[in-house]
Amino acid sequence: MPIPLGRLVLSSIVSLVLCAPLTAQIPARWASCRMDSLATWNCAQYYSGTVSLTSELRGTNIHQAFRVIATVTGGQVRCRVNGTEVGEFEGPGMLAVEPASTENAGEYRINVWCPEAADRPVRRRDSPLIVITEQRATDYARLQGTDAHEHPDTDAANGVSGTETIAWELRRP
């Protein structure tokens, strides 16, 4: 039995309305967060501040130091990189700030892309250099914290040890 055209149009409209988030449900301060190729809910344009990564790896025949400071101003990222293997340079980067909800507090994730070499610009398909996950904010207006952990290339059996520290402080102006 064919479905009447009016019923088909009405059910299509209802489906679209129920599936799409209503603008009235999103607080005004988050209304221009957008889906982009970096994140499904990217609110980076709201923040200013810094995200940094400090890394050191030590062993009998090895000493590697690496530091990245990403300075964020109005959603634009400028990276300053310094490392024993890459030298010192600056370049543009990218930032994605993903709140878990459209409320004013809760879980969030931050990804930062910075160049790893002076002659290699950051591309969207690159993996982020700094990843901050499973964090909670009492207010999304200020995201801050520190995560210090063992360097992923630590190898106790071969006498290689190291640490990585990620620090961030981002504020909505």
N, C-alpha and C positions, 0 to 999 in steps of 0.2 A: 504494500500500500504506500503510495507516494506521500511524502511529508509536505503539507502546505507551505508555500513560499514565506508567508508571514511568520509562521512558527520557526522556520529555519533561520530567518533574519533575526528574530527576537532571541533565539537561543545563542546565536553567534555573538550578539551584542552583550548578553549577560556573561558569556564565557570570557570575553575580552575584559570586561569591567572587573570580574572577580579575580582574574589572573594577574592583571597589571596593578602595581601599587598605586593607590590614589594619592595625588599630590597633597590633598588635605591631610593625609595620615603622616606625612613626613614633616618634621619641624622645619621652619623656615631656614634655620642655620645649616641644615643638611640638604636643602632642596637642590643645590647645584652640584652635589656629589654625583659622579657619573661613572658609568662602566666604560673602561677603556682597555687597551691591550695589556696594561700592567696589572689591573685588578678589577674585580667585578663590582666593587663599590669604593672608588678611589676619592678620598677627601683631602688629598695632599695640598690642594690649593689654599686650604684654610690655615696652614701651619707655617710658622717660622721657628728657627732654632737650629740645633745641631744633632747629628748622629755620628758616633765615632766607633772605630774598631782599632784596637791595639793588639798586636800579635807578636809573640816571641817564641822562638824554637831554639833550644840549646842542646849541644851534645859534644862529644870528643872532637869531632872535625866539622862541627856545624854551629853557626850562630846566625839566625835569620830574625830580623826585626821588620815589622810592617805596621804602618799606621795610616789610617784613612780618616779624614774629618770631612763630613758632608755638611755644608752650611746651607740651610734652607731659608729662603726669603720669598714670601708670597707664592709658594709652590715651585719656585725655581731652585735648582740644586747646583751648587758649585763644590767640587771635590778637590781636596788637597791630599795628595798621596805621597808617602815617604817610605822607602824600604831599602834594605840592603841589596836586594836583587833588582829593583826597578828604578832606583834613584829617587829624585824629588820632582814632582810636576803637579799641575792643576788642570782640571778639565770639567766640562759640564756632566752632570749626572741626572738621575731620575729617582723619584720617590713615590711610593704608594703607601697610603695610610688607609687601612681597612677596618673600620669599626664593625663589630659584630651585629649592631642594631642601629636603628635610627633614634634611639633614646639618647640621653645625655651622658650615660656611663655604661661600662661593661667591658667585655673582652675586646681586644684589638690586635692587629698585626701590622708590622711595618716592614717594607722591603726597600732597600736602597741599592741602586745600580751606580757604580763609579768605574771609571776606566782603570784597568789593571796595568796599562802601559801608556806612555806619553803619546805614542803614535796610533793608538787604537781607541776610537770613540766608542761609547756605549751604544749598544743596539737593543731594541726591545726583546729580541729573542735570546739575549744573554741571560744567564742566571744572575740573580741579585748577589752582590758582594756581601751585603749585610742583611741578615734575616732576623727579625724579632717576632717571636710567636708566643701565644698563650699568656698574654699579659692582660691585666685588668686595670681599668682606670675608674676612679670614683667620679671623675668628670672628664669627658673627652676634650675639654678646653685645654687641658694640660696633660701631656703624655711624657712621663719621665721614668727612668730606671737605669739599672746597671745589671749586667749579666756577665759574671766572670766564671770561666770554666777551663778545663784542660784543653790544650790545643789538639785538634783532631789528628795531627800527624805525630803525636807523642808515641814513642816506642820504648818502653821500659827495658825490654830485652836487649836493645841495642844502645842503651844509655841516652836516649833522646827524650827530653822533657820540654814542656812549654805550656804557655797559657794564652788565652784569648779573653779580652774584655770588650764588651759592647756597652756603650753608654749613650743615652738619648735624653734629650729635653726638647720637646716640641710644644709650642703654645699657639693657640688661636689668638690673633691680634684683636 
